[in-house]
Amino acid sequence: MSDFDRNVAAFPGAGRAAAVDAGLRAHMITVYNYMAGGVALTGITAWLTFQMAVITDAAGNITGLTSFGQAMFGSPLMWVLVLAPLGLVFFMSFRINSLQASTARLLFFVYAGLLGLSLASIFMVYTASSITRVFFISAAAFGALSLWGYTTQRDLSGMGSFLIMGLFGLIIASLVNIFLKSSGLDWALSAAGVLIFAGLTAWDTQKIKEMYDVNDDGTVAGRKAVMGALSLYLDFINLFLMLLRLVGDRR
C-alpha cells in the first residue's frame, strides 16, 4: 500500500503519459547528442585536414599546398571524397532496417568524418573568422527552428511536402548553374536554400518526435535515433553552407 499513488489512481492514463513523455525526452536528447557529435567531428576533421593541406605565410595567407593537399584537392581523390559520403548516406537510408543500432551509429560518424574531409575546402575559400561567425548564426537559427518544430501544435506535414519539392528544384537548378556560372542565380539559390533548410529543420524535428514509440525495443529505438540525427545533421550542415555562401567573407 505504501506505493499507492492517488494521482495515478484518479487518472489511469497519467502514469503511461508520464512514461511516454520521459521516454520521448530521452530519445530526443540522444538524437541531439548524436547530431552534435557528428557536427563536431565534421568541423574538427575539416579544420585539421585544411591545416595539413596548405602552406601559409606569417600573415596566415595561403601560399601553396602540401603534398597531402595536392592529393586531396588536385587529384581524382577529391571526387572520391565528394562521392563517398553521398554513397554512404544512401546506403544507410536504404539498409537502416537491417542494421544493428551500433552499426548504424558507427556509419553515421564515419559519414560525418568523410564529409569533414570534403568540407576542408571551405577554409580555402572563406576566412576562418567568417566561418566561425556563420557557424554560430547557423547554430542559433537551428536551435530556434528545431525548438519550434518540437513544441508547435501545428501539423507541418503539408509544409514538408512543399519543402521536399523545393529541395529537388534547388538541386536541379544548382546543377544547371554549374554550366551557367551565374552569380545572380547562385545568390538566389543560396537564399532559397536557407529558407528550405530552415523549414526542413522544423519539419524533421516534428517528424522525429512523432516517430517515437514507447513500445520500440532498443534496436528499433537506436535506429530511429541515428536516422533522426542524420536528418538534423544534414539540415544543419546545409543551412550553414547556404548562409556561408550568402554572408561569408571570401579570402
Stockholm file with secondary structure:
# STOCKHOLM 1.0

chainA/1-251         MSDFDRNVAAFPGAGRAAAVDAGLRAHMITVYNYMAGGVALTGITAWLTFQMAVITDAAGNITGLTSFGQAMFGSPLMWVLVLAPLGLVFFMSFRINSLQASTARLLFFVYAGLLGLSLASIFMVYTASSITRVFFISAAAFGALSLWGYTTQRDLSGMGSFLIMGLFGLIIASLVNIFLKSSGLDWALSAAGVLIFAGLTAWDTQKIKEMYDVNDDGTVAGRKAVMGALSLYLDFINLFLMLLRLVGDRR
#=GR chainA/1-251 SS CTTCCHHHHHSTTHHHHHHHHHHHHHHHHHHHHHHHHHHHHHHHHHHHHHHHHEEECTTSCEEEECHHHHHHHSSTHHHHHHHHHHHHHHHHHHHGGGSCHHHHHHHHHHHHHHHHHHGGGHHHHBCHHHHHHHHHHHHHHHHHHHHHHHHCCSCCHHHHHHHHHHHHHHHHHHHHHHHHCCHHHHHHHHHHHHHHHHHHHHHHHHHHHHHCCTTCCHHHHHHHHHHHHHHHHHHHHHHHHHHHHHHCCBC
#=GC SS_cons         CTTCCHHHHHSTTHHHHHHHHHHHHHHHHHHHHHHHHHHHHHHHHHHHHHHHHEEECTTSCEEEECHHHHHHHSSTHHHHHHHHHHHHHHHHHHHGGGSCHHHHHHHHHHHHHHHHHHGGGHHHHBCHHHHHHHHHHHHHHHHHHHHHHHHCCSCCHHHHHHHHHHHHHHHHHHHHHHHHCCHHHHHHHHHHHHHHHHHHHHHHHHHHHHHCCTTCCHHHHHHHHHHHHHHHHHHHHHHHHHHHHHHCCBC
//
